[in-house]
Amino acid sequence: MSPRPAPARLPRGPVIAIARAYGRVLGAVLSVGRRCGAGRLGGAPAATAGTLVAVHLAAVTMWFGPPGIGAALGAGLATSIIVRCRVRHRGLTEAERRTAEEVFGTAPWLDDVVLTDLAGRGGRAFTLPAVDGRILCSLGSAFDAALGEGAGAYPAPGQLLIHELVHAWQITTARSAGEFLADALADQARYELGEDVYGLRDARDTHHAPRRRDVERQATIVDRWFGGQSSPTRLPRDPDSPAIPVIDQLRGLGRRC
């Protein structure tokens, strides 16, 4: 019996390019939706979900003319109602805000952060721009205790929240929602293709200023500083950590947003 052929590998370059292009399209959709007042569909999670569902369905059903577009809009409205009823969301608590300010300093954009109990595939947290101009940080099971006991890759209390807030910072400092989403989805494509997009390549990565197209490694540098994993003394938020230049940059750019 001849050996079974190895499964074909997806072409890495085109997959990442498609993910990046898709991110730019999503960013354009959210920007147009904001200008058109889509935020009136409900809270930030409901309005954003409804807009994205409507636009994705419209791309398929528009060939049926007005009935197809009407069906897509109806599906978007129904989605927003369901999300408004079933998805919990809130702003940062006082304690969460104080913890965030230990990392980002006094940052006005923290007012725009909305935490939700949504989660991605495998229960993973995720962050994205909302259609009303705010920022959705979806923490899944950590929603009720964002400063509670850590676990897995985020062992320190609050470390997962800080990781996602770095993505919120990236959104506020990006030139557009599309720029952030292009980089984030390209990172996600690399992750699905087997690359460790969260890991630091070597000790020097901690010294590097955050790079725009490396969103997960940027967030990892900061959350490890927060949790103490990148400090030789294992001291959380170590003022002598090699990551301090990165933290200073976060604080400087964040104040100008």
Summary of the structure (lengths in Angstrom):
residues: 257
radius of gyration: 19.6
end to end distance: 64.1
largest distance: 67.2
contacts: 819
relative contact order: 0.13
helix: 61%
strand: 6%
